Amino acid sequence: MSLSPLKRADYYPRGRFWQVLLTILLLGMAWAGASQARAEVPSIEASGFDHYTLALTWHPGFCASRSRPPRECREPVLRRGTEAGLVLHGLWPSLPHRLSERGVERRRWWRQGCFIERPRPGGGFCRHPDLELSEGLAKDLGDVMPGRASCLGRYQYAKHAACLDVTAEDLFDTSVALVEAVNASAFTNFLVIHRGGEVARNALIEAFEGAFGPGTGRALRLECAGRGNRLLTEVRIGIDARSLAEFPDSGSLVRLGRGDCASRVRIATFD
């Protein structure tokens, strides 16, 4: 697979030319291997909606964007290793058909989720019921979701899946596998290589298409924060609800909206 011509100013600051040449060679090797790799992603026995949005956080960017950083940003042990890949925010089913038929709009579903039918309890995320997960999955989830220290997993399940025919075990078992698949890709390699620097937004899309196939950039939504929306905080990927087991094949991906990142994006690192 050939790489698009690179403009030096689009990818790295002056003075790092030879380092980035090595980066390009390493990415080329990774992309060549990625086409032969297959993720083993368990499917979820659920129906009644069209697609999932896999929301993955770039943890240093998320933490830098918070005026009051949560526990997983403050404690070094919870930050350890998060710069080596993306971490899990959530796996979100799209608007259920039964709610659409009742006139619920997509925007309201994304804002309220299952709380449309089951009122959200007062207080923080830890007010939601604990997750009933097997011991092995609980450990694996802790490895890919530092926000679990703030009960993010409880909130994600309560908002996005508790009112659907999806168990917490199935949702997070699949979520962990999806995170691992994305982190094994050349796209995540690109993020890791350029952490602490700035890249063109289009370079991120090109890296995604290099990893997952031509035209798959339509399934990628980039979320940014900070002044001018230049700080990368999250990567979202659209996946057909019937094709989870085929991920990361290009045919499993579905279009998402563009996102709000500026033309140049900073990939933060922890100090």
N, C-alpha and C positions, 0 to 999 in steps of 0.2 A: 504494500500500500504506500503510495507516494505522499509526501507531505506538501502542503501548499507553500509557496514562496514566503519566507519570513522577512518582515521588516524589523530591523534591529530595534528601533525605537518603540515598537509595539509591545515588546516582550520584556525588556530588561533595561536597567539603567546603564549609562555609559561606563565602560571599564570592565564589563563582565562578558566580553565577546567570546573568549575561548571557553569559559564555563558553559555558556549557552550552546555553543557548538556541540559540546559533549552531551548536554541535555537533549539536543535534537537527535543525536545518535541513539541515546538510550530510549527515547520515546519511540523512535522507529522500530527498535527491537521489541519494545513492549507491544506496540500496535500489531506487529507481525504475529506475535504470539497470541494476542487477544482474540484474533479471528478463529483460532483453533480451540479456545477455551469455552466451556459450557458450565453455567452455574447449575447447581442442584437446588432449585427453589420449590418448596412444597406448595401445592395449590391450596386454596381455601374453599371449602364447600359452602359457598354463599351465592345468592342470586338476588335479583331485584334492583341492581344498579349497573352502570355501564363500565366504569373504570376506577382505578385507584390512583391517588397521587402519593408517590413516595417522597416524603419531605426529609431531606438530609441537611444537617447543620454543619457549617464550617465553624467549629467551636471557638477558635480564637476571635473570629469576626463577630460572632454572636456575643461573646463576653465583652468585647470592646464597645459594642453598641449599647450596652445596658448602663443606665445611670445608677442603678442599684443592682449590681451583679448578684445572681443567686449563688447558692452554696457550691454548685459544680463549677463555678468560675473562680470562686475565692480560694478553695482548698486545693493545694498542689497535687495531692494524691488523686483527685478527681479530674484534674486536667492532664495528668500524665498519659502520654501516648495519643492524645486527641489530635495532635498536629500531623500524625501519620496517615490520616484519612478523614472521611466524613463520619459523622455520628448521627444516630437516629433521632429525628423529631417525631415522626409518626407515619402511619400508612392509612390514608384517608379514603374511604369509599365515597364515590360521587353521590349526587342527590338520588335517594331511593325513588323508584318509580311510584310507589304507593303514596309518597308525599307529594311528588310532582302532580299526580292525579288529583290531589286535594288542593292544588293551587299554590303549594309552597314553592317559592322562587329559589333558584340555585344560590343566590347571594345570601339569603336567610339561612339556608342549610350550612353554608361554609361558616357563617357567623355563630350559629347556635348549635348545629348538629343535633344529636339526640336530645339535647335539652329542650327542643321544641315540644317533645312529648313527656320527657322526664325532667322536671325542673332541677336546675343546678343547685346543689347545696351551698350554703353560705360558707365563706372562709376560703382558705387556700386549696391547692391541689390535693393535699393529704386528707381532706375531708371526704374524698371519694373512696369507695370500697377498695380494699387491697386486691391485688391481682392474684388469681389462683393459678399459679404456674408451677410446673415441675421444677425440681431442684436444679437440673442441668440447664433448662431454659432460663431460669431466673439468673443464673450466673452469666450465661451468654448475653442476656439482655443488659445486665449491668456493665458488661464490657463494651457494648456499642451504644449505650444510652446513658451518658453521664448525668443527664437531667433526671434520671430515676432517683437520684439523691434528694430531689425536690418533689418527688411523687409525680413526675411528668407522665410516666407510664400509666398510672391510675387515671389521670385526667384525659389522656389521649383515648384510652379505651372507653371511658364514660361518655365522652363527647362524640366520638366517631364510630363506635361499633356496638355499644351495649344495647342499642335498640334494634340491631340487625341480628340476623341469624349467624353470628360470628363469635366464636369463643375467644377469650383472651389468649389461650394457649395457641390456637391456630393463627391468630393475628400476629402475635409476636414471634412465633416460630418462623413464619414466612418473612416477617420484617427483618429479623436477624440475617436470614439467608440473602435477602435482597441487598442489605448493607454490605455484606461480605462480597457479593458479586460486583457491586459498584466499586468498592475499594480495591478489588483485584484488577481493575481496568486501567487503561492508559489515561483515561480522563482524570482519575484521582491522582495518578502519578504526576500529571501536569500541574494540578493544584499544589501538591506537596513540593515539587521542584521549585515553584515560583512563590512559595510562601515568603512573606516579608517584602514582597515586591508588588509591582503593578503590571497588569496585562490589559490588552484590548478585550472588550467584551466579545467581539467577534472571534478572538483567539480561543476563548473558552468554548464557544459553540463549535468551532472547527475541531478542537480537541475532543469534544463529545462525539462528533460525527466520525472522527478518526477511530474512536474506540467502539462505537455501536453501529456504525454504518451510515452511508450517504443519506441525507435527508432527515436523519433522526433528530437534528437540532430542533425541529418543531415540537418535540416531546419534552424539551428542556425549558424550565422556567428558572431564571436567576433572580434571587431576592437580595437587595442591598439596603444599607442604612447609612447613617451619618451624613455629613455635609455633601450635598450634591448626589446622594445615593451612589457612593463610590466604594463603600465597604462591603465586601461579600459576606453575607450572613447565612444564606441558605441556597440549596440546590433542590429543585423539585422535578420529578420525572413522572410522566403520565404512562400508566400501564393498563392495558386492556384487562378487565376483570376476569375474562375467560382464558387469559394467556399468561398467568403468573408463572406457570411451570416452564414456559418457553423463554422467559427473561434470561439473558439480555438480548435475545434475537431481535432484530429490528422490527419484525412483524408483531411483536408484543407491545410496541410502544404506540401511544396515542398523543395527539396534539394537546398542548397546554397553551395558556396565554404567555405573552412575551416576558413579563416580569418588569421590574422597575429599575434595573441597574443602568448606570450611565455608560457612556461609550468606553470609558476606561475604569478598571476595577482594581481595587487594592485587596490583596490576599493577606490578611493579618497573620501575625505570629505572636506567641506569648513572649514577653520580655524576659 
